[in-house]
Protein backbone atom coordinates (compact mmCIF):
# COMPACT_ATOMS: atom_id res chain seq x y z
CA UNK A 1 0.00 0.00 0.00
CA UNK A 2 1.29 3.45 -0.96
CA UNK A 3 -0.21 6.69 0.25
CA UNK A 4 0.35 9.81 -1.83
CA UNK A 5 -0.02 13.45 -0.80
CA UNK A 6 0.26 16.30 -3.29
CA UNK A 7 1.20 19.86 -2.44
CA UNK A 8 2.30 23.04 -4.18
CA UNK A 9 -0.83 24.00 -6.05
CA UNK A 10 -2.21 27.52 -6.06
CA UNK A 11 -3.18 30.56 -8.10
CA UNK A 12 -0.67 31.94 -10.58
CA UNK A 13 -0.79 34.39 -13.45
CA UNK A 14 -0.30 33.26 -17.02
CA UNK A 15 3.37 32.89 -17.78
CA UNK A 16 4.20 32.03 -14.19
CA UNK A 17 5.56 28.88 -12.59
CA UNK A 18 4.63 26.40 -9.90
CA UNK A 19 6.29 23.29 -8.54
CA UNK A 20 4.09 20.45 -7.38
CA UNK A 21 5.32 17.80 -4.98
CA UNK A 22 4.00 14.32 -4.30
CA UNK A 23 5.15 12.72 -1.05
CA UNK A 24 4.81 8.96 -0.79
CA UNK A 25 4.63 6.78 2.28
CA UNK A 26 6.29 3.41 2.58
CA UNK A 27 9.69 1.97 1.82
CA UNK A 28 8.99 0.83 -1.73
CA UNK A 29 8.76 4.18 -3.50
CA UNK A 30 11.71 3.39 -5.75
CA UNK A 31 9.95 0.30 -7.11
CA UNK A 32 6.98 2.33 -8.36
CA UNK A 33 6.50 4.10 -11.66
CA UNK A 34 4.98 7.50 -10.94
CA UNK A 35 2.73 9.79 -12.89
CA UNK A 36 0.96 13.14 -12.86
CA UNK A 37 -2.58 13.49 -14.17
CA UNK A 38 -4.92 16.46 -14.26
CA UNK A 39 -8.64 16.99 -14.47
CA UNK A 40 -10.29 20.22 -15.53
CA UNK A 41 -13.99 20.89 -14.81
CA UNK A 42 -16.20 18.91 -17.14
CA UNK A 43 -13.28 17.02 -18.67
CA UNK A 44 -11.76 13.59 -18.34
CA UNK A 45 -8.71 13.05 -16.17
CA UNK A 46 -5.73 13.14 -18.49
CA UNK A 47 -2.14 11.99 -18.33
CA UNK A 48 0.36 14.83 -17.97
CA UNK A 49 3.73 13.22 -17.28
CA UNK A 50 5.27 10.01 -16.02
CA UNK A 51 8.63 8.85 -14.73
CA UNK A 52 10.26 5.46 -14.43
CA UNK A 53 11.46 3.93 -11.18
CA UNK A 54 14.99 5.32 -11.40
CA UNK A 55 13.99 8.55 -13.12
CA UNK A 56 15.87 7.62 -16.25
CA UNK A 57 12.80 7.58 -18.48
CA UNK A 58 10.16 10.28 -18.66
CA UNK A 59 7.10 10.85 -20.81
CA UNK A 60 4.93 13.93 -21.37
CA UNK A 61 1.70 14.77 -23.06
CA UNK A 62 2.42 16.97 -26.08
CA UNK A 63 0.69 20.04 -24.62
CA UNK A 64 3.23 20.33 -21.77
CA UNK A 65 6.45 19.29 -23.52
CA UNK A 66 9.11 21.95 -23.10
CA UNK A 67 7.20 23.63 -20.25
CA UNK A 68 6.84 20.94 -17.57
CA UNK A 69 9.53 18.77 -16.03
CA UNK A 70 8.88 15.68 -13.96
CA UNK A 71 11.49 14.40 -11.53
CA UNK A 72 11.82 12.24 -8.44
CA UNK A 73 14.03 11.88 -5.41
CA UNK A 74 13.90 8.29 -4.25
CA UNK A 75 15.87 9.10 -1.10
CA UNK A 76 13.08 11.49 -0.09
CA UNK A 77 10.17 9.40 -1.41
CA UNK A 78 9.04 12.43 -3.38
CA UNK A 79 8.12 13.22 -6.96
CA UNK A 80 7.96 16.70 -8.46
CA UNK A 81 6.38 18.51 -11.36
CA UNK A 82 8.01 21.80 -12.30
CA UNK A 83 5.53 23.78 -14.36
CA UNK A 84 6.73 26.82 -16.30
CA UNK A 85 5.06 29.14 -18.80
CA UNK A 86 1.68 28.27 -17.39
CA UNK A 87 -1.43 29.23 -19.31
CA UNK A 88 -5.14 29.18 -18.40
CA UNK A 89 -5.58 25.85 -20.21
CA UNK A 90 -3.38 24.29 -17.50
CA UNK A 91 -6.01 25.05 -14.86
CA UNK A 92 -7.07 21.76 -13.27
CA UNK A 93 -6.82 19.56 -10.23
CA UNK A 94 -3.49 17.77 -10.45
CA UNK A 95 -3.17 14.22 -9.13
CA UNK A 96 -0.12 12.08 -8.57
CA UNK A 97 -0.35 8.36 -9.14
CA UNK A 98 1.81 5.30 -8.58
CA UNK A 99 2.01 1.72 -9.73
CA UNK A 100 4.49 -1.00 -8.70
CA UNK A 101 6.56 -1.96 -11.68
CA UNK A 102 9.11 -4.49 -12.84
CA UNK A 103 10.27 -2.46 -15.84
CA UNK A 104 10.83 1.14 -16.94
CA UNK A 105 7.61 1.23 -18.97
CA UNK A 106 5.66 4.42 -18.13
CA UNK A 107 1.92 3.95 -18.58
CA UNK A 108 -0.31 6.79 -19.79
CA UNK A 109 -3.68 5.29 -18.92
CA UNK A 110 -5.49 6.13 -15.71
CA UNK A 111 -6.53 2.52 -15.16
CA UNK A 112 -2.92 1.35 -15.13
CA UNK A 113 -2.12 3.21 -11.93
CA UNK A 114 -2.93 1.62 -8.58
CA UNK A 115 -2.57 4.44 -6.09
CA UNK A 116 -3.73 8.05 -6.19
CA UNK A 117 -3.37 11.20 -4.17
CA UNK A 118 -6.22 13.50 -3.25
CA UNK A 119 -5.25 16.18 -5.77
CA UNK A 120 -4.08 19.77 -5.62
CA UNK A 121 -5.75 22.68 -7.42
CA UNK A 122 -3.79 24.70 -9.94
CA UNK A 123 -5.47 27.84 -11.25
CA UNK A 124 -3.86 30.00 -13.93
CA UNK A 125 -5.37 33.43 -14.46
CA UNK A 126 -5.16 35.28 -17.77
GUBA-147838 format. One record per residue (C-alpha): x, y, z; residue in three letters. Coordinates in steps of 0.02 Angstrom, whole numbers, plus 50000, padded with zeros to 5 digits. Each point is the difference from the previous one (the first is absolute). Layout:
// residues N
XYZALA...
//
This chain:
// residues 126
500005000050000UNK500655017249952UNK499255016350061UNK500285015649896UNK499815018150051UNK500145014349876UNK500475017850042UNK500555015949913UNK498445004849906UNK499315017650000UNK499515015249898UNK501255006949876UNK499945012349856UNK500254994349822UNK501844998149962UNK500414995750179UNK500684984350080UNK499544987650135UNK500824984450068UNK498914985850058UNK500614986850120UNK499344982650034UNK500574992050162UNK499844981250013UNK499904989150154UNK500834983150015UNK501714992849962UNK499654994349823UNK499885016849911UNK501474996149888UNK499124984549931UNK498525010249938UNK499765008849835UNK499245017050036UNK498875011549902UNK499125016750002UNK498235001749935UNK498835014949995UNK498145002649989UNK499185016249948UNK498155003350035UNK498894990249884UNK501464990549924UNK500764982850016UNK501534997350109UNK501495000549883UNK501794994350008UNK501255014250018UNK501694991950035UNK500764983950063UNK501684994350064UNK500824983050016UNK500604992450162UNK501775006949989UNK499495016149914UNK500944995449843UNK498474999849889UNK498685013549991UNK498475002949893UNK498925015349972UNK498385004349915UNK500365010949849UNK499145015450073UNK501265001550143UNK501614994849912UNK501335013350021UNK499055008350143UNK499824986650134UNK501354989250077UNK499674984550103UNK501314993650121UNK500164989250155UNK501114998250151UNK499934982050059UNK500995004150157UNK498605012050050UNK498544989549934UNK499445015149902UNK499545004049821UNK499925017449925UNK499215009049855UNK500825016549953UNK498755009949897UNK500615015249903UNK499165011649875UNK498314995750071UNK498445004849903UNK498154999750046UNK499784983349910UNK501104992250135UNK498685003950132UNK499474983550080UNK500134989050151UNK501674991049989UNK500154982350067UNK501534989350028UNK499894981449971UNK501084984750028UNK500094982149943UNK501244986450051UNK501044995249851UNK501284987349942UNK500575010249850UNK500285018049945UNK498395000549899UNK499035015950042UNK498134997749977UNK498895014249939UNK498314992550044UNK499095004250161UNK499494981950027UNK501804994150001UNK500405009350160UNK499594992150168UNK500195014150125UNK499415018049994UNK500195015850102UNK498575011550045UNK500495013449875UNK500585017950007UNK499165014649910UNK500995010149874UNK499165015749935UNK500805010849866UNK499255017249973UNK500105009249835UNK
//
